[in-house]
Amino acid sequence: MKIKTQSLIIKRGTCILTEKPFVYALSSKYRKERCDFCFLKTNLLKCTGCHYVYYCGRACQKEAWVIHKIECPCLRRAGPRIVPDAARMLLRIIIKLKQNGEFEKGYYTETSYRRFKDLMSHYADIKLDSKRMEHLESLEVVLSQILIDIPVPNTAELLGLYGRLTVNGFNILDGEMCTLGTGIYLGVSIVDHSCTPNAVAVFEGTTLFIRTLQDLPMLNWSEIFISYIDLLNTSESRRAELKSTYYFLCTCYRCVDYTESQLMHSAACINKSCDEPIDGSFNEKACNKCSSIITDEHVQTFNEVREFIETKIEEMKDIAYLDVCKICLKKLSGVLHPKNILYVKILDMAFDSAIQMNLWQDAINYGNQLLDGFRLYYGEFHPLLGLLYLKLGKILLLEDPRHSFSSLKNAQEILKVTHGEKHELYKQNVLPLLEQAMIANL
């Protein structure tokens, strides 16, 4: 664990906390692709004991053995079934605590720390949450089937463990912010949520780094905030997700400010040459900028298109189809304002889908349109905005090298803050691509 000590000014892009996980687990869908210990994607060797987990080499297998020597027969007993990720995390927590893990400390200052017992379990909230109680019951069945030599904790104890996992668990992300697994980090659990975060959590392997997104007058952990959820959602959706997952009502200014909510739900002006967003509730009957009258037909079309787009987004939550995205974009053009959150989400899906299909010109088109929405709703310094610039720059290097430099330079400026100059993504992707772009522009 590395901790940034308090000083007068904390510059944007400063790493203020580095922490290894208390307990973690690779997602089962990657178990044959990535090392179970370090999460590296490479050639793997299967554990000959359980035939379930894979390692990149003897060094990682040896490091993992502390917990895996007890976990191994449990996973072997489960075979050939896939153990649910949450069940494996609970199994590893149980093993860790049996190995005196309750005494392990996660420091967030030189003298302040948290132990596992200090993490909030939201015991009472979860007990009243029927979906989570049903989930816990299914996990209890799995644990009773695979645990060997260690008794399954009683229901009350297991609920406490489960609560600490669900409320305090972090998605462990790769450099491109895709989820690889789950981890519990004791010291970092001190950091609260805001929809306007001043810090971000990024990972290298399973190590978590908290980095500042803005200059701070001093390091005060009560004033350090990260986002627990995806910010590309309406305040209603964000608050509902936070309430159902973390059991609190967010009162940050983004959630209580009606101005942004209006913009996220906004309609396009009926006047095609006017760029003014129209409140989607249509309390005003004319555009504030050009005074064009909002007709009943326009209101009806807006509501029909909005419902159609919402349905398609829900249908494509697992995989986006470019042809469907194109239909959506055609329908919403001139009806939903470009800053409407549904417009931004469809552009995001279209961009990713075009990349998957190697349709580079389409990807460039959608990516360029997406920039304003990402900048507006994620902020000037956010990993996903930096990655959008990086992807755009990479595509432009293939299709239009002379116009790639600007995108890659923007990616560098953002990812230098969010990931840092020592991160593999920065060293292995950003810098080499930027060098290629500079050569192309000579």
C-alpha positions in Angstrom: 0.0 0.0 0.0 1.3 3.4 -1.0 -0.3 6.6 0.5 0.0 10.2 -0.6 0.8 12.2 2.5 -1.1 15.4 3.2 0.4 18.5 1.6 -0.8 22.0 0.7 -1.8 21.2 -2.9 -2.6 18.0 -4.6 -2.2 18.3 -8.3 -4.6 16.8 -10.9 -3.4 13.3 -11.9 -1.8 12.6 -8.5 -2.0 9.0 -7.3 -3.2 9.4 -3.7 -3.7 5.7 -2.8 -2.4 2.4 -4.1 -3.8 -0.8 -2.6 -3.8 -4.6 -3.1 -7.1 -6.4 -2.7 -8.1 -8.0 0.6 -9.9 -10.7 -1.5 -10.5 -10.9 -5.2 -11.7 -13.3 -7.9 -11.4 -13.4 -11.7 -14.7 -13.5 -13.5 -15.5 -17.1 -14.5 -15.9 -16.1 -18.2 -12.2 -15.2 -18.3 -10.9 -18.2 -16.3 -9.5 -19.9 -19.5 -8.1 -16.6 -20.9 -6.5 -14.9 -18.0 -4.2 -15.8 -15.1 -6.3 -16.3 -12.0 -3.7 -14.5 -9.9 -2.5 -11.5 -11.9 -5.3 -11.3 -14.5 -2.7 -11.3 -17.4 -4.0 -12.5 -20.7 -1.4 -14.9 -22.0 -0.6 -18.6 -22.4 -1.9 -20.4 -19.3 -1.3 -23.6 -17.3 -4.3 -25.3 -15.7 -4.2 -26.1 -12.0 -3.9 -29.9 -11.9 -5.7 -30.1 -8.6 -9.1 -28.5 -9.4 -8.9 -28.2 -13.2 -10.8 -25.0 -12.8 -8.3 -22.1 -12.5 -5.4 -21.2 -14.8 -2.1 -19.5 -14.1 0.5 -17.7 -16.4 3.4 -19.4 -14.6 4.7 -21.0 -11.5 5.4 -17.7 -9.8 1.7 -16.7 -9.8 0.6 -20.2 -8.9 2.9 -20.1 -5.9 1.6 -16.7 -4.8 -2.0 -17.8 -5.2 -1.5 -21.0 -3.2 -2.0 -19.3 0.2 -5.8 -19.2 -0.5 -6.1 -21.6 -3.3 -4.7 -24.6 -1.3 -8.0 -24.5 0.6 -10.1 -23.3 -2.3 -8.8 -26.0 -4.7 -10.6 -29.1 -3.4 -13.8 -27.0 -3.1 -13.6 -26.0 -6.8 -12.8 -29.6 -7.7 -15.9 -30.7 -5.9 -18.0 -28.3 -7.9 -16.8 -29.7 -11.3 -17.8 -29.6 -14.0 -20.2 -26.8 -13.0 -19.1 -23.2 -13.1 -19.0 -21.6 -9.7 -21.0 -18.3 -9.6 -18.6 -15.4 -9.2 -20.3 -14.2 -6.0 -20.1 -17.7 -4.5 -16.4 -17.8 -5.2 -15.9 -14.4 -3.6 -17.8 -15.5 -0.5 -15.7 -18.7 -0.4 -12.5 -16.7 -0.6 -13.7 -14.3 2.1 -14.5 -17.3 4.4 -11.1 -18.8 3.8 -9.3 -15.4 4.3 -11.1 -14.8 7.6 -10.2 -18.4 8.7 -6.5 -17.4 8.0 -6.8 -14.5 10.5 -7.7 -12.0 7.7 -9.9 -10.1 10.2 -6.7 -8.6 11.6 -5.5 -7.3 8.2 -5.4 -3.5 7.9 -6.0 -1.4 4.8 -4.3 2.0 5.4 -5.7 5.2 3.8 -3.4 7.5 5.7 -0.1 6.7 7.5 -2.1 6.0 10.8 -5.7 5.5 9.7 -6.9 2.1 8.5 -9.9 -0.1 8.0 -10.4 -3.8 8.7 -13.0 -6.1 7.1 -15.3 -5.7 10.1 -15.3 -2.0 9.6 -16.9 -2.3 6.2 -20.6 -1.5 6.1 -22.8 -4.6 5.6 -26.2 -2.9 5.4 -27.5 -5.9 7.2 -31.0 -4.5 7.9 -31.4 -3.2 4.3 -30.4 -6.5 2.7 -32.7 -8.4 5.0 -35.6 -6.4 3.6 -34.4 -6.7 0.0 -36.2 -9.8 -1.4 -34.0 -10.0 -4.5 -30.8 -10.0 -2.6 -32.1 -12.4 0.0 -33.1 -14.8 -2.8 -29.6 -14.4 -4.3 -28.0 -15.1 -0.9 -30.1 -18.2 -0.5 -28.9 -19.6 -3.8 -25.3 -18.8 -2.9 -25.7 -20.5 0.5 -26.8 -23.7 -1.4 -23.7 -23.5 -3.6 -21.4 -23.0 -0.6 -22.9 -26.0 1.3 -22.2 -28.2 -1.7 -18.5 -27.2 -2.2 -17.1 -26.3 1.2 -14.8 -28.9 2.6 -13.5 -29.0 6.2 -14.9 -25.5 6.8 -18.5 -25.1 8.0 -20.8 -22.8 6.1 -21.3 -19.7 8.3 -24.8 -19.5 9.8 -27.3 -17.4 7.9 -26.8 -14.2 10.0 -23.0 -14.4 9.6 -23.2 -15.2 5.9 -25.6 -12.2 5.4 -23.0 -10.0 7.0 -20.3 -11.3 4.7 -22.6 -11.0 1.7 -23.5 -7.4 2.6 -19.9 -6.3 2.9 -19.2 -7.9 -0.5 -22.1 -6.4 -2.4 -21.8 -2.9 -0.9 -18.0 -2.6 -0.9 -16.9 -4.8 -3.8 -15.1 -3.1 -6.7 -15.3 -4.2 -10.3 -11.6 -4.8 -11.2 -11.1 -3.2 -14.6 -8.6 -3.5 -17.4 -7.0 -0.4 -18.9 -10.0 0.0 -21.2 -12.4 0.0 -18.2 -13.9 -3.4 -19.0 -14.7 -5.6 -15.9 -12.4 -8.6 -15.3 -13.3 -9.5 -11.8 -14.3 -8.4 -8.3 -12.2 -7.3 -5.4 -12.6 -5.9 -1.9 -10.2 -3.2 -0.9 -10.1 -2.2 2.7 -8.5 1.2 2.7 -10.2 2.4 -0.4 -13.6 1.6 1.1 -13.3 5.0 2.9 -14.0 6.8 -0.4 -17.6 8.0 -0.9 -19.6 8.4 -4.1 -20.4 11.5 -6.1 -21.9 11.9 -9.6 -19.3 14.7 -9.9 -16.2 12.8 -8.8 -12.9 14.5 -8.1 -11.0 11.2 -8.2 -11.1 7.9 -10.2 -10.2 4.3 -9.5 -8.1 2.6 -12.1 -6.3 -0.8 -12.0 -3.1 -2.5 -13.1 -3.8 -6.2 -12.7 -5.5 -6.4 -9.4 -3.8 -3.4 -7.8 -6.1 -0.4 -7.4 -5.0 3.2 -7.8 -7.0 6.3 -6.7 -6.0 9.3 -8.8 -7.2 12.9 -8.6 -9.2 14.4 -11.5 -8.7 18.0 -10.3 -6.4 20.1 -8.2 -7.2 19.9 -4.5 -6.1 22.3 -1.8 -5.1 19.4 0.5 -5.7 15.7 1.0 -8.9 15.3 3.0 -10.5 11.8 2.6 -13.9 13.1 3.6 -13.8 15.3 0.5 -12.5 12.6 -2.0 -15.2 11.2 -4.2 -15.3 8.6 -6.9 -18.3 7.4 -8.9 -19.7 4.0 -8.0 -21.8 3.8 -11.1 -21.8 4.7 -14.8 -22.5 8.5 -15.1 -24.1 8.2 -18.5 -27.6 8.0 -17.1 -30.3 10.4 -16.0 -30.4 11.5 -12.4 -33.5 9.4 -11.8 -31.7 6.3 -13.1 -28.5 7.0 -11.1 -30.3 7.6 -7.9 -32.4 4.5 -8.3 -29.3 2.4 -9.0 -27.4 3.8 -6.0 -30.4 3.3 -3.8 -31.0 -0.3 -4.8 -27.3 -1.2 -4.8 -25.7 0.9 -2.0 -28.8 1.9 0.0 -28.4 5.7 -0.1 -30.0 8.6 -1.8 -27.5 10.6 -3.7 -27.9 14.4 -3.1 -24.9 15.6 -5.1 -25.7 18.8 -7.1 -26.0 16.9 -10.4 -28.8 14.7 -8.9 -30.7 17.7 -7.5 -30.1 20.1 -10.3 -33.1 20.1 -12.6 -31.1 21.9 -15.4 -29.1 18.8 -16.4 -32.1 16.6 -16.1 -34.0 18.8 -18.6 -31.1 18.6 -21.0 -30.9 14.8 -20.7 -34.6 14.5 -21.6 -34.6 17.3 -24.2 -36.2 17.4 -27.6 -34.9 19.1 -30.7 -36.4 22.4 -31.8 -39.0 22.0 -34.5 -37.0 24.7 -36.4 -34.2 22.6 -38.1 -31.8 25.6 -38.1 -32.2 26.1 -34.3 -29.9 24.2 -31.9 -31.8 25.1 -28.7 -32.8 22.1 -26.5 -36.5 21.9 -25.7 -37.6 20.6 -22.3 -39.0 17.1 -22.9 -41.9 17.8 -20.5 -43.1 20.5 -23.0 -44.3 22.9 -20.3 -43.2 25.7 -22.6 -45.2 25.9 -25.8 -42.5 27.7 -27.8 -38.7 27.6 -28.2 -37.0 30.1 -25.9 -34.4 30.9 -28.6 -36.3 31.1 -31.9 -39.9 31.3 -30.7 -41.0 28.4 -32.9 -44.3 26.9 -31.7 -44.1 23.4 -30.4 -47.0 21.5 -32.1 -49.0 18.6 -30.6 -47.7 16.5 -33.5 -44.1 17.2 -32.5 -44.8 16.2 -28.9 -46.5 13.0 -30.0 -43.6 12.1 -32.3 -41.1 12.9 -29.6 -42.8 10.6 -27.1 -43.2 7.8 -29.6 -39.5 8.0 -30.7 -38.3 8.2 -27.1 -40.2 5.0 -26.1 -38.9 3.3 -29.2 -35.3 4.2 -28.5 -35.6 3.2 -24.8 -36.9 -0.2 -25.9 -34.1 -0.8 -28.3 -31.4 0.3 -25.8 -32.8 -2.2 -23.3 -32.8 -4.9 -26.0 -29.2 -4.2 -26.9 -27.8 -3.9 -23.4 -25.7 -7.0 -23.9 -24.8 -6.6 -27.6 -25.4 -3.7 -30.0 -26.4 -4.2 -33.6 -25.3 -1.5 -36.0 -28.3 -1.9 -38.3 -30.6 -1.3 -35.4 -28.5 1.7 -34.2 -28.8 3.2 -37.7 -32.6 2.8 -37.6 -32.6 4.5 -34.2 -30.4 7.4 -35.3 -32.6 8.0 -38.3 -35.7 8.1 -36.1 -34.3 10.4 -33.5 -32.6 12.8 -35.9 -34.5 16.1 -35.6 -36.7 14.8 -32.8 -34.4 14.2 -29.9 -31.8 16.9 -29.1 -28.2 15.7 -29.7 -27.6 16.2 -25.9 -30.5 13.9 -25.0 -29.0 11.0 -23.1 -30.7 8.5 -25.4 -29.1 10.1 -28.4 -25.7 9.9 -26.7 -26.2 6.2 -25.7 -27.2 5.2 -29.3 -24.2 6.9 -30.7 -22.0 5.1 -28.1 -23.6 1.7 -29.2 -23.2 2.6 -32.9 -19.5 3.5 -32.4 -18.6 0.3 -30.6 -20.6 -1.8 -33.1 -18.9 -0.2 -36.1 -15.5 -0.9 -34.6 -16.5 -4.6 -34.1 -17.5 -4.8 -37.7 -14.3 -3.0 -38.9 -16.4 -0.2 -40.5 -13.9 2.5 -39.9 -15.6 5.4 -41.6 -18.8 4.7 -39.7 -16.8 4.5 -36.5 -15.1 7.9 -37.2 -18.5 9.5 -37.9 -20.2 8.2 -34.7 -17.1 8.8 -32.6 -16.8 12.4 -33.6 -20.5 13.0 -32.8 -20.1 11.2 -29.5 -17.3 13.5 -28.2 -19.6 16.3 -27.0 -21.9 14.0 -25.1 -19.1 12.2 -23.4 -17.4 15.5 -22.4 -20.7 16.9 -21.1 -21.8 14.0 -19.0 -18.5 12.4 -18.0 -16.4 15.6 -17.6 -13.2 16.9 -19.2 -11.0 14.3 -17.4 -12.6 10.9 -17.4 -11.1 7.5 -18.5 -13.9 6.8 -20.9 -13.5 10.2 -22.7 -9.8 9.5 -22.9 -10.4 6.1 -24.3 -12.9 7.5 -26.9 -10.1 9.8 -28.1 -7.7 6.9 -28.1 -9.9 4.7 -30.2 -10.7 7.5 -32.6 -7.0 8.4 -33.0 -6.1 4.7 -33.6 -8.8 4.4 -36.4 -7.7 7.7 -37.9 -4.1 6.4 -38.1 -5.5 3.7 -40.4 -7.9 5.8 -42.4 -6.6 9.4 -42.3 -3.2 9.6 -40.5 -2.8 13.4 -40.9 -5.9 14.0 -38.7 -5.0 11.4 -36.0 -2.6 13.6 -34.0 -5.3 15.8 -32.4 -7.3 12.9 -31.1 -4.3 11.1 -29.8 -3.0 14.2 -28.1 -6.3 14.7 -26.4 -6.2 11.0 -25.3 -2.7 11.5 -23.9 -3.7 14.6 -21.9 -6.7 12.8 -20.3 -5.2 9.3 -19.8 -2.0 10.8 -18.3 -4.3 12.1 -15.5 -6.6 9.2 -15.2 -4.2 6.3 -15.7 -0.8 7.9 -15.2 2.4 7.7 -17.2 3.5 4.3 -15.7 0.3 2.5 -16.6 0.6 -0.1 -19.3 -2.2 1.4 -21.4 -0.3 4.7 -21.5 3.1 3.2 -22.2 2.0 0.5 -24.6 -0.8 2.2 -26.5 -0.9 6.0 -26.1 2.8 6.9 -26.5 3.5 4.5 -29.5 0.4 5.7 -31.3 1.2 9.3 -30.7 4.7 8.8 -32.0 3.2 7.3 -35.2 0.8 10.2 -35.6 3.7 12.7 -35.2 5.6 10.9 -37.9 2.6 10.9 -40.2 2.3 14.7 -39.8 5.9 15.5 -40.7 
